[in-house]
């Protein structure tokens, strides 16, 4: 996934992330990753609040905000 690569390899290039996000299909934005986390989980754990805000805004505009916010990680009871 291009967005994940941008977060991991080119952190700090906000305009490049913003451009790639605008071109990404909604399903790909909301897709869970191999380990069950979403892109939002990874962005937040990296401390990129500006990126998180952009992702949430894009998810709302593209109609996939619920999927972005859905935690797929196991819950402790």
C-alpha positions as CSV (number, residue, x, y, z in Angstrom):
1,X,0.0,0.0,0.0
2,X,1.5,3.3,-1.1
3,X,0.2,5.3,1.9
4,X,1.8,2.9,4.3
5,X,5.1,3.1,2.5
6,X,4.9,6.9,2.6
7,X,4.4,6.8,6.4
8,X,7.2,4.4,7.0
9,X,9.8,5.5,4.4
10,X,9.0,9.2,3.7
11,X,7.6,10.4,7.0
12,X,7.5,14.2,7.0
13,X,6.6,14.5,3.4
14,X,3.1,15.7,4.1
15,X,2.3,17.1,0.6
16,X,3.2,13.7,-1.0
17,X,1.0,11.8,1.5
18,X,-1.9,14.3,0.9
19,X,-1.6,13.8,-2.8
20,X,-1.4,10.0,-2.6
21,X,-4.4,9.9,-0.2
22,X,-6.5,12.0,-2.6
23,X,-5.8,9.4,-5.4
24,X,-6.4,6.3,-3.2
25,X,-9.6,4.3,-3.6
26,X,-11.9,4.4,-0.5
27,X,-11.7,0.7,0.0
28,X,-7.9,0.8,0.1
29,X,-8.0,3.6,2.7
30,X,-10.2,1.6,5.1
31,X,-8.6,-1.8,4.5
32,X,-7.2,-3.6,7.5
33,X,-3.5,-4.5,7.2
34,X,-2.0,-8.0,7.7
35,X,-1.7,-7.6,11.4
36,X,-5.3,-6.4,11.8
37,X,-4.4,-2.8,12.3
38,X,-5.7,0.0,10.1
39,X,-3.6,2.7,8.6
40,X,-5.0,5.0,11.3
41,X,-3.5,2.8,14.0
42,X,-0.1,3.0,12.4
43,X,-0.3,6.7,11.9
44,X,-1.4,7.3,15.5
45,X,1.2,5.0,17.0
46,X,3.9,7.0,15.0
47,X,2.7,10.3,16.4
48,X,1.7,11.9,13.1
49,X,-1.3,13.8,14.3
50,X,-1.4,15.9,11.2
51,X,-1.6,12.8,9.0
52,X,-4.3,11.3,11.2
53,X,-6.5,14.4,10.8
54,X,-6.0,14.2,7.1
55,X,-6.9,10.5,7.0
56,X,-10.0,11.0,9.1
57,X,-11.2,13.9,7.0
58,X,-10.6,11.9,3.7
59,X,-12.4,8.9,5.2
60,X,-15.4,11.1,6.0
61,X,-15.5,12.6,2.5
62,X,-15.1,9.2,0.8
63,X,-17.7,7.5,3.1
64,X,-15.4,5.1,4.8
65,X,-14.9,6.8,8.2
66,X,-16.6,4.0,10.1
67,X,-14.2,1.4,8.6
68,X,-11.2,3.5,9.3
69,X,-12.2,3.9,13.0
70,X,-13.1,0.2,13.4
71,X,-10.5,-1.5,15.5
72,X,-9.7,-5.0,14.3
73,X,-7.2,-5.6,17.1
74,X,-8.3,-8.2,19.8
75,X,-9.9,-6.6,22.8
76,X,-8.8,-7.6,26.3
77,X,-11.7,-8.5,28.6
